């Protein structure tokens, strides 16, 4: 493992230079990797592993997603099976179902997790809160995780571009003595950039905090608040959206993703510098208490229970679709559709 300096803190990471693809192939050469679920993470991980030369099969229920798998080249009866058939055939069972689906399918998976197999996750939810999910694996199997820090679509896109999406990894149970090797080999096989160590509990807690916070929940709240203030003070939808979202996502985010926020501050106008430096502490002080409340709610299991309860309702999908439609139909995101159409690449 390589020791890297992250802002003055030394961490050990695994890179593709020290753990090459050839080594990963050698470790997993006798394994059958069964990818269970072909929804969010399944396609990216399964296709990347297949393209990297591993022995991969997919387990998926019949329906639209099953047909999508066929469209991606998986062959029914050869590399595409029912969930139960794939779990039975796999020596490594990659559980890439949604958290709600894991709970419903767990009895089926569990009976095929025979001694020596590996159970793989890309999210620590089911294991971290297994007192609520019921997912308690036996001690005679490896329980491991590789969690890409992005969507399955991004994992696949970056793989096809010759890049890698960074991932965390963890070993929850090492029954065979080779759990770590299996984990790292899978991490390299799915197309990770570099791998950093975590635990199931830390991954689940940071993931739920992130998606409710800066990744989706907080960013939507922040953008909407600024958009509304501009609109309430007489700015047009186009102006409010461009100043709030378009400039952020199309101009600034690619730059500070590449070079850092410190670089962004140093390379904007002096007027922007002064305003940003004056106001970021105020936003920090206002937002940090909310983030602390959020983290506490995640850590105690409250957010997990809310998700479990919501996903268990028979009308969950109907209610979710109504909430998402309301978001889509808001003025800010209807304005976004028009702005996207007016981008030069779309004309």
C-alpha positions as CSV (number, residue, x, y, z in Angstrom):
1,X,0.0,0.0,0.0
2,X,1.1,3.5,-0.7
3,X,1.3,6.2,2.0
4,X,-0.2,9.5,0.8
5,X,-0.4,12.9,2.5
6,X,-4.0,14.1,2.6
7,X,-3.8,17.7,3.9
8,X,-1.2,16.8,6.5
9,X,-2.8,13.4,7.4
10,X,-1.0,10.3,6.2
11,X,-3.3,7.6,4.8
12,X,-2.6,4.3,3.1
13,X,-4.2,3.8,-0.3
14,X,-4.1,1.1,-3.0
15,X,-3.4,2.2,-6.5
16,X,-3.5,0.4,-9.8
17,X,0.3,0.7,-10.1
18,X,1.0,-1.4,-7.0
19,X,-2.1,-3.7,-7.5
20,X,-2.2,-4.2,-11.2
21,X,-5.1,-5.7,-13.1
22,X,-2.9,-8.8,-13.9
23,X,-2.6,-9.5,-10.1
24,X,-6.4,-9.1,-9.7
25,X,-7.1,-11.6,-12.5
26,X,-4.7,-14.1,-10.9
27,X,-6.4,-13.8,-7.5
28,X,-9.9,-14.3,-8.9
29,X,-9.1,-16.7,-11.7
30,X,-11.0,-19.6,-10.2
31,X,-13.9,-17.5,-8.9
32,X,-17.4,-17.0,-10.4
33,X,-18.5,-13.5,-9.7
34,X,-22.3,-13.3,-9.5
35,X,-23.6,-9.7,-9.7
36,X,-27.0,-9.7,-8.0
37,X,-29.1,-6.7,-9.2
38,X,-28.7,-4.8,-12.4
39,X,-30.1,-1.4,-11.4
40,X,-27.8,1.5,-10.2
41,X,-24.4,-0.1,-9.6
42,X,-24.9,-3.4,-11.3
43,X,-24.4,-2.5,-14.9
44,X,-21.2,-0.5,-14.4
45,X,-19.6,-3.1,-12.1
46,X,-20.6,-6.1,-14.0
47,X,-19.7,-4.8,-17.5
48,X,-16.3,-3.4,-16.2
49,X,-15.5,-6.8,-14.6
50,X,-16.5,-8.6,-17.8
51,X,-14.4,-6.3,-20.0
52,X,-11.5,-6.7,-17.7
53,X,-11.5,-10.5,-18.3
54,X,-13.2,-11.8,-15.1
55,X,-15.7,-14.7,-15.0
56,X,-19.0,-12.8,-14.4
57,X,-22.6,-13.7,-14.3
58,X,-25.7,-11.6,-13.5
59,X,-28.7,-12.4,-11.4
60,X,-31.8,-10.3,-12.1
61,X,-35.6,-10.7,-11.9
62,X,-37.6,-10.8,-15.1
63,X,-38.8,-7.5,-16.4
64,X,-37.4,-4.3,-18.0
65,X,-34.1,-4.5,-16.1
66,X,-33.6,-8.1,-17.3
67,X,-34.1,-6.9,-20.8
68,X,-31.6,-4.1,-20.3
69,X,-29.1,-6.8,-19.2
70,X,-29.7,-8.7,-22.4
71,X,-29.2,-5.5,-24.3
72,X,-25.8,-5.1,-22.6
73,X,-24.7,-8.5,-23.9
74,X,-25.6,-10.8,-21.0
75,X,-27.0,-14.1,-22.3
76,X,-29.9,-15.9,-20.6
77,X,-28.9,-19.3,-19.4
78,X,-25.2,-18.6,-19.9
79,X,-24.3,-15.4,-18.1
80,X,-27.8,-14.1,-17.1
81,X,-29.9,-15.9,-14.6
82,X,-32.5,-15.5,-11.9
83,X,-31.3,-14.1,-8.6
84,X,-31.4,-17.5,-6.9
85,X,-29.6,-19.3,-9.8
86,X,-26.8,-16.7,-9.9
87,X,-26.4,-16.8,-6.1
88,X,-26.1,-20.5,-6.2
89,X,-23.5,-20.5,-9.0
90,X,-21.4,-17.6,-7.7
91,X,-18.4,-18.1,-5.4
92,X,-18.4,-14.3,-4.9
93,X,-22.0,-12.9,-4.6
94,X,-22.0,-9.2,-5.3
95,X,-25.2,-7.9,-3.7
96,X,-25.9,-4.7,-5.6
97,X,-29.6,-4.5,-5.0
98,X,-31.2,-1.4,-3.4
99,X,-31.3,-1.4,0.4
100,X,-35.0,-2.3,0.4
101,X,-34.5,-5.1,-2.1
102,X,-31.7,-6.6,-0.1
103,X,-34.1,-7.0,2.8
104,X,-36.7,-8.8,0.7
105,X,-34.2,-11.0,-1.1
106,X,-31.9,-11.8,1.9
107,X,-33.6,-15.2,2.7
108,X,-33.0,-16.3,-0.9
109,X,-29.4,-15.2,-0.9
110,X,-28.6,-16.5,2.6
111,X,-29.3,-20.1,1.8
112,X,-26.8,-20.1,-1.1
113,X,-24.0,-18.4,0.9
114,X,-22.2,-21.6,1.7
115,X,-18.9,-21.8,3.6
116,X,-16.0,-20.2,1.8
117,X,-18.0,-17.9,-0.4
118,X,-17.7,-14.2,-0.3
119,X,-20.7,-11.8,0.1
120,X,-19.9,-8.4,-1.4
121,X,-21.6,-5.1,-1.0
122,X,-21.1,-1.6,-2.4
123,X,-22.9,0.1,0.6
124,X,-22.6,-0.6,4.3
125,X,-26.3,-0.1,5.0
126,X,-27.6,-3.7,5.3
127,X,-24.8,-4.8,7.5
128,X,-24.4,-1.7,9.7
129,X,-28.0,-1.7,10.6
130,X,-28.6,-5.4,10.4
131,X,-30.6,-5.3,13.6
132,X,-33.2,-3.4,11.5
133,X,-32.6,-5.1,8.1
134,X,-32.2,-8.7,9.3
135,X,-29.1,-9.2,7.1
136,X,-26.9,-11.2,9.4
137,X,-24.4,-13.3,7.5
138,X,-22.9,-16.5,8.9
139,X,-19.3,-16.4,10.2
140,X,-18.1,-19.0,7.7
141,X,-18.2,-16.6,4.7
142,X,-16.1,-13.5,3.7
143,X,-18.1,-10.3,4.0
144,X,-16.5,-7.5,2.0
145,X,-17.2,-4.2,0.4
146,X,-16.0,-1.9,-2.4
147,X,-18.0,1.3,-2.6
148,X,-17.3,3.5,-5.7
149,X,-17.6,7.2,-4.9
150,X,-20.1,7.9,-7.6
151,X,-22.9,6.4,-9.6
152,X,-22.6,3.2,-11.6
153,X,-23.1,5.2,-14.7
154,X,-20.0,7.3,-13.8
155,X,-18.0,4.2,-13.0
156,X,-18.8,2.8,-16.5
157,X,-18.2,6.1,-18.3
158,X,-14.9,6.7,-16.7
159,X,-13.8,3.1,-17.3
160,X,-14.6,3.5,-21.0
161,X,-12.6,6.8,-21.0
162,X,-9.6,5.0,-19.5
163,X,-10.1,6.7,-16.1
164,X,-11.1,5.3,-12.7
165,X,-13.6,6.3,-10.0
166,X,-12.1,6.2,-6.5
167,X,-13.6,3.7,-4.1
168,X,-13.5,2.8,-0.5
169,X,-13.1,-0.8,0.7
170,X,-13.7,-2.8,3.9
171,X,-13.5,-6.3,5.2
172,X,-16.3,-7.1,7.7
173,X,-15.5,-10.8,8.1
174,X,-12.5,-12.8,6.9
175,X,-13.5,-16.5,7.1
176,X,-11.1,-17.7,4.4
177,X,-8.0,-15.7,5.1
178,X,-8.2,-14.2,1.6
179,X,-10.9,-11.7,2.1
180,X,-8.6,-8.7,1.7
181,X,-7.1,-10.0,-1.6
182,X,-10.6,-10.7,-2.9
183,X,-11.7,-7.2,-2.0
184,X,-8.8,-5.4,-3.6
185,X,-8.9,-7.5,-6.7
186,X,-12.6,-6.7,-7.1
187,X,-11.9,-3.1,-6.5
188,X,-9.3,-3.0,-9.3
189,X,-11.5,-5.2,-11.5
190,X,-14.5,-2.8,-11.4
191,X,-12.3,0.1,-12.5
192,X,-11.5,1.9,-9.3
193,X,-9.0,4.8,-9.5
194,X,-7.5,4.3,-6.1
195,X,-8.9,2.5,-3.1
196,X,-9.0,3.8,0.5
197,X,-9.8,1.8,3.6
198,X,-13.0,2.2,5.6
199,X,-15.4,0.1,7.7
200,X,-19.0,-0.8,6.9
201,X,-20.2,1.5,9.7
202,X,-18.1,4.5,8.5
203,X,-19.1,4.0,4.9
204,X,-22.8,3.8,5.6
205,X,-22.7,6.8,7.9
206,X,-20.6,9.0,5.6
207,X,-22.7,7.9,2.6
208,X,-26.1,8.7,4.1
209,X,-24.7,12.0,5.4
210,X,-23.3,12.9,2.0
211,X,-26.4,12.2,0.0
212,X,-28.6,14.0,2.4
213,X,-26.0,16.8,2.7
214,X,-23.7,18.3,0.1
215,X,-24.4,15.8,-2.7
216,X,-28.1,16.2,-3.0
217,X,-30.2,17.5,-0.1
218,X,-28.2,20.5,0.9
219,X,-27.2,21.5,-2.6
220,X,-30.9,21.5,-3.7
221,X,-31.8,23.5,-0.7
222,X,-29.0,26.0,-1.2
223,X,-29.7,26.5,-5.0
224,X,-33.4,26.8,-4.4
225,X,-33.0,29.4,-1.6
226,X,-30.8,31.6,-3.8
227,X,-33.0,31.2,-6.9
228,X,-36.1,32.2,-4.9
229,X,-34.4,35.3,-3.4
230,X,-33.4,36.5,-6.8
231,X,-36.8,35.8,-8.3
232,X,-38.5,37.6,-5.3
233,X,-36.4,40.6,-6.0
234,X,-37.4,41.0,-9.7
235,X,-34.8,38.9,-11.5
236,X,-36.0,36.8,-14.4
237,X,-36.0,33.0,-14.3
238,X,-33.2,32.9,-16.9
239,X,-31.0,35.3,-14.9
240,X,-31.8,33.7,-11.6
241,X,-31.0,30.2,-12.9
242,X,-27.8,31.2,-14.7
243,X,-26.4,33.0,-11.7
244,X,-27.4,30.2,-9.4
245,X,-27.0,26.9,-11.2
246,X,-25.6,27.2,-14.7
247,X,-22.5,29.2,-13.9
248,X,-21.8,26.8,-11.0
249,X,-22.2,23.5,-12.9
250,X,-20.9,24.5,-16.3
251,X,-18.1,26.9,-15.5
252,X,-16.9,26.7,-12.0
253,X,-17.4,23.1,-10.9
254,X,-15.1,21.6,-13.6
255,X,-12.4,24.1,-12.6
256,X,-12.5,23.6,-8.9
257,X,-12.8,19.8,-9.4
258,X,-9.6,19.9,-11.4
259,X,-7.7,22.5,-9.4
260,X,-9.3,23.1,-6.0
261,X,-11.4,25.8,-4.4
262,X,-8.2,27.7,-3.4
263,X,-7.2,27.9,-7.0
264,X,-10.7,29.1,-7.9
265,X,-10.5,31.9,-5.3
266,X,-7.1,32.9,-6.6
267,X,-8.3,33.1,-10.2
268,X,-11.6,35.0,-10.0
269,X,-12.1,38.7,-9.9
270,X,-11.1,40.7,-6.8
271,X,-14.7,41.6,-6.3
272,X,-15.7,37.9,-6.3
273,X,-12.7,37.1,-4.0
274,X,-13.7,39.6,-1.4
275,X,-17.3,38.6,-1.4
276,X,-16.5,34.9,-1.2
277,X,-14.0,35.3,1.6
278,X,-16.4,37.5,3.6
279,X,-19.5,35.2,3.2
280,X,-18.2,31.6,3.3
281,X,-17.7,31.8,7.1
282,X,-21.3,32.9,7.5
283,X,-22.6,30.1,5.4
284,X,-20.3,27.7,7.3
285,X,-21.6,28.9,10.7
286,X,-25.2,28.7,9.6
287,X,-24.9,25.2,8.0
288,X,-22.7,23.3,10.4
289,X,-25.3,22.9,13.1
290,X,-27.6,21.4,10.5
291,X,-24.9,19.0,9.3
292,X,-24.2,18.0,13.0
293,X,-27.9,17.3,13.4
294,X,-27.9,15.3,10.2
295,X,-24.8,13.2,11.2
296,X,-26.3,12.4,14.6
297,X,-29.6,11.3,12.9
298,X,-27.6,9.0,10.6
299,X,-25.3,7.6,13.2
300,X,-28.1,6.6,15.6
301,X,-29.9,4.8,12.9
302,X,-32.8,7.1,12.6
303,X,-32.2,7.9,8.9
304,X,-31.9,4.2,8.2
305,X,-35.2,3.4,9.9
306,X,-36.9,6.2,8.0
307,X,-35.7,4.7,4.7
308,X,-36.7,1.2,5.8
309,X,-40.2,2.3,6.9
310,X,-40.7,4.4,3.7
311,X,-39.5,1.7,1.3
312,X,-41.7,-0.9,3.1
313,X,-45.0,0.9,2.3
314,X,-47.0,-0.7,-0.5
315,X,-47.6,2.7,-2.1
316,X,-44.0,3.9,-1.8
317,X,-43.3,4.2,-5.5
318,X,-46.5,6.2,-6.1
319,X,-45.7,8.6,-3.3
320,X,-42.1,8.9,-4.5
321,X,-43.1,9.6,-8.0
322,X,-45.4,12.5,-6.8
323,X,-42.5,14.0,-4.8
324,X,-40.1,13.8,-7.7
325,X,-42.7,15.2,-10.1
326,X,-43.2,18.2,-7.8
327,X,-39.4,18.7,-7.9
328,X,-39.3,18.4,-11.7
329,X,-42.2,20.8,-12.1
330,X,-40.8,23.5,-10.0
331,X,-40.0,26.7,-11.8
332,X,-36.2,26.4,-11.2
333,X,-35.9,23.0,-12.9
334,X,-38.4,23.8,-15.6
335,X,-36.2,26.8,-16.4
336,X,-33.2,24.4,-16.4
337,X,-34.8,22.4,-19.3
338,X,-34.9,25.6,-21.4
339,X,-31.4,26.7,-20.5
340,X,-30.0,23.2,-21.4
341,X,-31.8,23.4,-24.8
342,X,-30.1,26.8,-25.4
343,X,-26.5,25.5,-24.7
344,X,-24.4,25.7,-27.9
345,X,-23.8,21.9,-28.1
346,X,-27.6,21.4,-28.4
347,X,-28.0,23.9,-31.3
